[in-house]
Amino acid sequence: MNVELNHRITGAGNPLILLHGLFGSLENLGGAAQRLQDEWQIHALDLRNHGKSPHTASMDYAAMADDVVAYMDAQGLDRAALLGHSMGGKTAMQVALAHPERVDHLIVADISPVDYKPRHDAILEGMRNLDLSQITSRQQADKALNEFVEILGVRQFLLKNLVRIPEEAREHSAGAQFRWRLNLPVIEACYPALAEAPSASGPFEGPTLFLKGADSAYIQDKHRDQISKLFPKSEVQVIEGTGHWLHAEKAETFATLCRRFLT
């Protein structure tokens, strides 16, 4: 069943839908939104079980793509350009492959249409083992998470999902002060499906741009045949000096390449 996705609309022009990655929210592509909203109407979405969107008992790319199409229907968007990063990139690919008539341009940021081995086991273990009943500050949460996730920037990204519970909503004065905003149990349970390739067979014949972080291994030479098979009118451009978070590490370059492709 489709869910009504939380969203933010800015700018004016042809519609451009932004889809974030795993553990993220619509804020993650905020830099791209700010730089592109002068020419496009930006629709930034929280995917299911993330951000402020509803929690569901399951999630896979077919379901998330249907959520996006249902959002387009609700907004009266017959067609739109899609820009997705990582998990959001796979969701965008699923929309384009399953509903090609709804997509006029597709931008996929640092992900390929292939299966991946698990890469987030330590993150999931760290988030699961964070005893929220004992956490009284973000600093304390960061210290506890550091046992599983060494990179500060990754911890800061993950802890954006830690939100303070309003005092009136706590069961008693000694109750938990924080909760996870995302649906951690379902994300962990569905993680194998999220590591898989999009399920729709396509192909998508529209213009497609794959953006790769030069220091990232998510788009590899061995993936090129599958990319070409599913997206025959695609090109791959590499942003030097960036990893998987290319949209944040070189935001201006990322937005410039998106702008050139969309126009």
RATA-V58131 format. One record per pair of residues at least 24 apart in sequence whose C-alpha atoms are under 6 Angstrom apart, sorted by the first residue. I is the first residue (numbers start at 1). J is the second residue. Records with the same first field share a line. If there is no record, write none. Layout:
I = J / J
This chain:
2 = 67
3 = 67
5 = 53
6 = 45 / 46 / 52 / 53
7 = 44 / 45
8 = 43 / 44
9 = 42 / 43
10 = 41 / 42
11 = 37 / 38 / 40 / 41 / 42
12 = 40 / 41
13 = 39 / 40 / 41
14 = 40 / 41
15 = 40 / 41 / 80
16 = 41 / 42 / 80 / 81 / 82
17 = 43 / 44 / 82
18 = 44 / 83 / 84
19 = 45 / 84 / 88
20 = 85 / 88
21 = 85 / 86 / 87 / 88
22 = 87
25 = 51
32 = 255
49 = 182 / 183
50 = 182
51 = 182
60 = 193
61 = 91
65 = 91 / 95
79 = 103
80 = 104
81 = 105 / 106
82 = 106
83 = 107 / 108
84 = 108
85 = 109
86 = 110 / 111
90 = 198
94 = 198 / 200
96 = 204
97 = 200 / 202 / 203 / 204
98 = 200
100 = 204
105 = 207
106 = 208
107 = 208 / 209 / 210
108 = 210
109 = 210 / 211
110 = 211 / 212 / 218
111 = 218 / 219
112 = 219
113 = 197
114 = 197
115 = 195 / 196 / 197
116 = 195
122 = 148
133 = 176
202 = 230
203 = 230 / 231
204 = 231
207 = 233 / 234
208 = 234
209 = 234 / 235 / 236
210 = 236
211 = 236 / 237 / 238
212 = 238
213 = 238 / 239 / 242 / 243 / 244 / 246
214 = 238 / 239 / 240 / 242
215 = 242 / 243
216 = 243 / 244
